[in-house]
Amino acid sequence: MSDLAWSGVIEDHENLHVGKPRDGGVTMVIDTGLGVAGTADVVEISGQYIDQWKCSFGTSTFVRTDVLRRKLGLLAASDIVTYPGGTLLEAAIVNQHSRVYMSRAKQLGFSAVEISDGTIAMTRRRRKKIIQCAIENDLIAITEVGKKDPLDQPSTKEIADQALWDLDNGATWVVIEGRESGISVGIYDENGSVRENALAEIVDHMDDQVDRLIWESPKKEQQAVLVHRLGPNVNLGNISPHDMLSLESLRAGLRFETLKPIADEWEQTGRWNPDQVEQAVNNKEFSLNERAKSLARENRSRTGTRG
C-alpha cells in the first residue's frame, strides 16, 4: 500500500492491517442492493479494507442469476468473502430446503453462509447439522448469535455460551447481532448506545476466543466505542459500503474520536511537542518570507525587470 495518496506525510498511527486474509481487524459490509457497477466502485476505492460482504436479509433473491454471479465474482477477485443474510437461510429452513440452500449458495458463487436463528427457533442439534452441511458444501460457516426482537433478547452469558459452542462445532466466525439499526438488540440499548457492562461480560466470558467475534455496529458512535475498548483491530460488521473509508479512518486514528487520545498520549509521553517547530524539508531553514523573495527574484529574472 506504498502508493497511497498521503504516504510519507500522514503516519498510520494505529492501523495494523496486514494483507488479506486477516485474522484481526475484519470488516463486514452490509449490502442492501448495490448493482455490479456500484459494487465495482466501492471495491476500487476501499476493497483492500473489506473482508466480508453480506447481501443482507433476502435481497439476493431478487437479483438475476447472471448479475449476482458477476457481482460475486468481482468481490471474489478482491479476496472478499461473500454470503447471503442469515434471514434467508431461516426462510429456507422453514421451507425445509436448507440442504438445497447450501448447494445453491455454492453454485451462485457465494463463499460462505450466515447461520442464524434471529427470527426462528433452532435447537443446538439442528444448528450443528446446518454448520456441518455448510462445511460439506465447501462454504465458510459464519454463525450469528442473538435475536432480532427487542423483547426477546438473550442474556450476555447466553450470547457468549452460544458463540463458544458454535466455534467448537465448526464455525469460523461468530457475528453478534446488532441488526441494521443498532438499536435495542445485543449490546445496544434503546438509544443505540453500547451497554458497557454487556460488552465487558461477553468479552470476559469469551476469553481468548473473543477475536473470533464480529460485532455488528452500524452506527459511528458504536464503532468508536468498540475501537476504543477493544482496539483498532476489533472485528466490525454491518458497515455501509459507503462508510468504509470513514471506518478505516477511525481505526487508524484519523478521526476526532481516535486522534484525540493519540495526540494526548503523545504529548504526555514527549513524543510530540505542540510548541516545537518542525524542520524544513531537507533540514534547510527556509521561511515563507524568504521563499516569497526567491520567487520574486525568479520572476524578475524571467521578465527582465529590476527591483
N, C-alpha and C positions, 0 to 999 in steps of 0.2 A: 504494500500500500504506500510505497515511497512516492508515487506520483500524485498524491492527494494535494489539493489546491493550496493548503497552508502549511505544507511540510516544511520544517525548519523555522517556522515563525511561531506557531502555537504548539506548545508541548502537550502531549496527550497525557494529562495529569493522572487519570485513574483507569482508563480503558485498557484492560488486559486481554482483549480479544485476540485469539490466535486464529489460524486458518481452520476452515470447516473440515470435518465435523467437530464442533466444540462440545466439551463436557461441562462448560460453565458459561454463564452469560448468554444462555439460549434465549432467543426472542421468537415468539409465535405470533404471526399476523392473523387477524380475523378478517376474512374476505366475505362481504355480503353481496358480491355480484360484479366484480370487475371483469371487463372484457379482456381479450387477448392483448390488444394494443395498450390498454391501461395497465395491465399486469407487466407488460414489457417495459413501460416507462418506470414503474416502481422498481423493477429488478435492475434496470440500468443505473438508477441513481442510488439505490440502497440495498441491492441484492446481497452484497457481501456481509451485511449485518443481519440478514434474515435467515433463520434456521428452520423454521416450520411455518407452513401456510395452511390454515384451516378454512375450507369452504363451509361457512357457518350453517348451522341448522340443516335444513333440507334444500338449500339454494341450488346445489349442483344438479338436482333432479330436473330443473327447468332449463338446462343448457343442452344444446345439441351435442351429440356424442363427438362429432368431429371437432367442434370448437373446444369442448372440455379437454379432449386429448391433446390438442395443440397447446392449450394453456398449461396443462400439467407437464408436458414435455419441455416447455420453456422453463418452468420452475425447476424441473429435474436437472436441466443443463447447468443450472446455477447452484447445484447441490443443496436444494431446499426440499425438505421432507414435506409431503403433501398428504392431507387427509380430509375426508368429509366430516361434518359435525356429528357429535355423538347422538343428537336427537334423531338423525336419520337412521342410525343403527337401531335405536329404540323402536322406531316405527317398523323396521324390518323384523325385529323380534316379535312385536305384537302380531305381525302378519305371518309369523312362523317361517321367515325367509333369511335367517341370519347366516346360514352356510352359503346360500346363493349370493347374499350381500358381499361376503368376503371375496368370493371369486370374481364378482362383477367389479368390485373396487380395484382389484389387481389388473383386470382386463382394461379398465379405463385409464390406468396409468397412475393411480394413487400409490404411494409408497408406504402408507401407514393407515391405521384406522383409530378412531377415538371410541373407547368403550365406556359408556356411562349409564347411570340409572337416575339421572336428574329428574326425570318425569315419571318413569315406571318403577315398579318393584322388581328386584332381581336378587335371587339367592346367591350365596357365595359359590355354590356348586355350579350354577349356570354361568356365573361370571368367569369362573376358572375355565370352563369349557369354551367360552367365547374368546378368551385370551389365547387359548391353545389353538383354536380354529384360525385366528388371525395369523399366528406364527406359522401354522401349517401351510398357509397360503402365501408365505414369504412376505408378510406385511409386518411392519413395526407396530407392536401393541402399545398404545398410549391410552391409559385409563383416565377417567375423570371422577373425582370424589366430591360429593356434595349434592344438594337438592336445589332446584330452581324455585320452588315455592318458598317465599319468605316465612310462611307459617309452619314449614316442615323442615327445619334446619337441624342437622346432626350436631352433636357436641364436638368440641375441638378434639377430644380424645377419640371419638368415633371416627373423625376425619383422618387423624394420624394413624389409627389402627388399620383402617381400610387401605390407606396408602401403603403402609408397610406390607400388608397382606398381598396387595396387587404386585408390588415389586418382587416379593418372594415367589409369586406364581407366574412370572414371565413378563410383566410389564416393563418397558424400558424407561418410560417417563410417567409421572402422575400429575395431572392437572388439577389444581384446587379451584373449584367452582367459584366464579365471580360474575358470571353472565356478561352480556354485552353492556349492561347498565352499571354494574359495580355497586349496586345498592341492595341492602338488606339480605345479603347472602354471604355464606362463608365467613371471611374475617372482616366483612364490611357492615357498618351499621346503616340505619335508615337515611343517613345523610351522605353515605358513600365514604365515610372516614374509616380508616383502619382501626379495628379494635385491637389495641396493642397487646392486651392480655391474651387474646385468642391467638394472635400471631406468635407470641412468645411460647405459649403452651404447645402449639403444633411443632415449632422448631425444636423445642426441648425434647418432645416425645420422639421425633424422627431421628435425633442424634446425627450420626454420620451419613444418614440417608437423605438428609434434607436437601442435598444438592440435586436430587432426582425429582424434586417438585418444580412445577411450573405454576406460578401464581397469576391467575387471570387478574389483570389490573388495567381496565380501560381508561381510567382517569389519571391525569398527570399527577395529581396530589398523591394518589395511591402509589404510583411508580416512584415518586420522590421518597416516600416513607420507606418503601421496600429496599430501595437502593441505599438509603441512609442506614437502615437497620441491618441489612444482610450483605451489603457491599455491592460494588458496581457489576459484579458477575452473578447477581441473582438472576434466576430464570423467570422471565415475564411473558405473559400471554394476553390474548385479546387486544393486541395493539393494532390500531388502524393502519392500513398500508401507507397512508399519507402522513402518519406521525412517526415513522421510523427514524428519520434523522433527528427529530426532536428528542426521542428517547435516547438515541445514541449520544446526543449532546449531554443529556442528563447523566448517563453512565460515565462519560468522560470528564465530568466536572466543568462543563461549558454552559451551564445554566445557573441562574441565581441560587437555586436550591442546593446545588452541589459545588459550585465555585466558591461561595462564601466560606464554607467550612475549610476548604483547602487554603484559601487566602489567609484566613485567620490563623490556621495552624502554621503555615509557612512564615508568617510574620512573627509568631510567638517563638518559633524554633530558630529564627535568624536566617532561614533560607531565602526570605525576601524582605527587603528593607524599603518601605514606601518612600523614604527620603533619599535613597540612593539614585543618582543619575547614571543611566546606563552608558557604556562607552559607545562611541560612534562606530560605524561599520569599518572593519579593518583596523580597529583600535586607533583611528585618527580623530582628533578633536576637530570638529568641523561644524561650527554653529550655523543656524539658519541665516543669520545676518551675513556671515562670510559666504555662504552658498549663494545668497542673493547678489552680493557684489561680484562673485565669479561669473554668474550668468549674465550680469550687466556688461562686464568686460567682454565676454564672448560675443554678445550681441553687437557691441560697438565695433568689434573687430570684423564681423561679417558684413556690416553695413558701411564701414569706413568712416564712421563718425568719431568725434573726440568728446571726452567728458572731463 
